Amino acid sequence: MLNFNLLKEWIMKKKWIIGIPLIITILAVGTYLYLKNGENVPNFRTQKVARGDIRAAVMSTGTMNAVVTVLVGTQVSGTIKTLYVDFNSPVKKGQILAQIDPATFQAQVEQARANLLLAKANVEKSEAALVDSKRTMERNKTLFARNLIARSDFDTSETNYQSAAAQISASKAQVAQAKAALDFVETNLKYTKIVSPVDGTVISRNVDVGQTVAASFQTPTLFNIAQNLMEMQIDTSVDEADIGKIKVDQPVEFTVDSYPDTTFKGKVSEVRNAPITVQNVVTYDVVVKVDNPELKLKPGMTANVSIILADKKGVLRVPNAALRFRPAEKVKEAPDQKGPGVWVLEDKKPKRINVATGISDGSFTEILSGDLKEGDEVIIESTGVKKSQGSPTAGPGFIR
């Protein structure tokens, strides 16, 4: 006979085993309903369209130099006897900078003068010989006419006269030659005084007293003179991608490390056509003229240059990030995406607006036209996805 009490006791002991599959089923159904109700929507970061100033510029670096720099050397060899100037000395055109020992050159001048005097004395000697030969020729001519001498004697006297006349020409040529030699050594003597060719300031001195300088095929540089330090120039290199934008007379702003809080101004004076190629990178030299009335700028300083291409005030502008933004998923009914455009949120979905752009400063770009106005919010980036704000459907409760 079936014992109902024992059966009831067995069912109560096995109840927890039967409930495990039921609990798993309830959890799965609740999770499914929660995820279905919690819809994922994209999240975007936006920025308002506003008006502001935009400056388009080409950035570069360059070296500060004097507009005219003269390298002063020597045309003769010798030992430096005296120095009359030093670094930073102001000089005038024709002022003596240094003196090479002139003793050797002075001796050469004296020798050349003696040779000139000798040549002039030979001219006088030749003139006296000419007078004597002329007298002899005329006397022999008379005697020959009277048949008192032979024809050969007359011919000899005539030949001697012609030779004496030619000797005068040769002696005069020797005088000219001696005079040229004297001029040459006098010029070398003059070159022992090294003078300034321009008014300016001595930037560098590369020689000391007692040093021997040799003038050969390459003249040694003794002094470096800047003609006018109140007018400077910057030699800056501009990449070939930007050189087409650079024009003469464009304004320039720059800073130097010595005065980081001061902005100096200049103007493009020359765009040189000669390419400069370094490791397959092509640049062009752009010369910027700068006024330096306070003499703050010195040759050799490194200048951080901004060549201003355009400068506009109070224009409608958007961040460059807005022009680069692209939604992760293809948007239905998007307009033609050729050309520049920005994306805005419409009913929490991105919508593209075509625009015409102007100048850019690297951070913002000018908007010339398009269905965009001040205060509109443009998307600049996507920050991922987020849950919708609706309450998820609660799953069934657990059986206790």
Sequence and secondary structure as in RCSB ss.txt:
>XXXX:A:sequence
MLNFNLLKEWIMKKKWIIGIPLIITILAVGTYLYLKNGENVPNFRTQKVARGDIRAAVMSTGTMNAVVTVLVGTQ
VSGTIKTLYVDFNSPVKKGQILAQIDPATFQAQVEQARANLLLAKANVEKSEAALVDSKRTMERNKTLFARNLIA
RSDFDTSETNYQSAAAQISASKAQVAQAKAALDFVETNLKYTKIVSPVDGTVISRNVDVGQTVAASFQTPTLFNI
AQNLMEMQIDTSVDEADIGKIKVDQPVEFTVDSYPDTTFKGKVSEVRNAPITVQNVVTYDVVVKVDNPELKLKPG
MTANVSIILADKKGVLRVPNAALRFRPAEKVKEAPDQKGPGVWVLEDKKPKRINVATGISDGSFTEILSGDLKEG
DEVIIESTGVKKSQGSPTAGPGFIR
>XXXX:A:secstr
   HHHHHHHHHHTHHHHHHHHHHHHHHHHHHHHHHHS EEEEEEEEE EEEEEEEEEEEEEEEEESSEEEEE S
S EEEEEE   TT EE TT EEEEE  HHHHHHHHHHHHHHHHHHHHHHHHHHHHHHHHHHHHHHHHHHHTT S 
HHHHHHHHHHHHHHHHHHHHHHHHHHHHHHHHHHHHHHHHHTEEE SSSEEEEEE   TT EE  SSS  EEEEE
ES TTEEEEEEEEETTTGGG  TT EEEEEETTEEEEEEEEEEEEEEEEEEEETTEEEEEEEEEEE TT    TT
 EEEEEEEEEEEEEEEEEEHHHHH   SS  TT    SS EEEEEETTEEEEEEEEEEEE SSEEEEEEES  TT
 EEEEEEEEEEE SS          
